[in-house]
Structures are given as C-alpha cells and as structure tokens.
C-alpha cells in the first residue's frame, strides 16, 4: 500500500533529474500509448513540469505537467535518456 512517504520518495527521485533529458511514456487509454522525449524543467510539491520537444521543426515546444501519483499509478513512466533508468519506480 502506498503511503505519503512513497510519494515523497518518488518526488525526490524526480528531483534528481531536473534539467535532464527523459523519455515520457504516457498511457492515454484505450490501448493508446504516447512516447515523447523532453526535459524535466521544474518540480513542485504536487506536480512536475516537462518540456516536450517538437516532433516537427515548425512546431512549438509544449509544456506538460503531471502529478507524482501518475507515476505511482503507472499512468506515465519516465526513463532517463543518458542511462536508460526508470525514474520514480518503487
């Protein structure tokens, strides 16, 4: 069972990768999975922000935010690009 301590461990794990390039694998429901690459920009007490790279050069970079509970419930998965380690897994 997850506790408040579990979420703080996930947060501290994500904090270690601020400014690093990550691969974001998001479950969008109905067997749709989105895989994007971006940089973790900032962490807050309840959420963290990722700047997603543009797929096409003409596009503008997007910024998305997720809560730490999204990692806990496996709605999203984060992988560090430099060493291919899963971020925030328990």
Secondary structure, DSSP 4 states (H G I P E B T S, - for coil): ---HHHHHHHHHHHHTTTTSEEEEEEE-STT-EEEEEEEEEEE-SSEEEEEEPPSSTTSPPEEEEEEHHHHHTTSEEEEETTT-PEES--
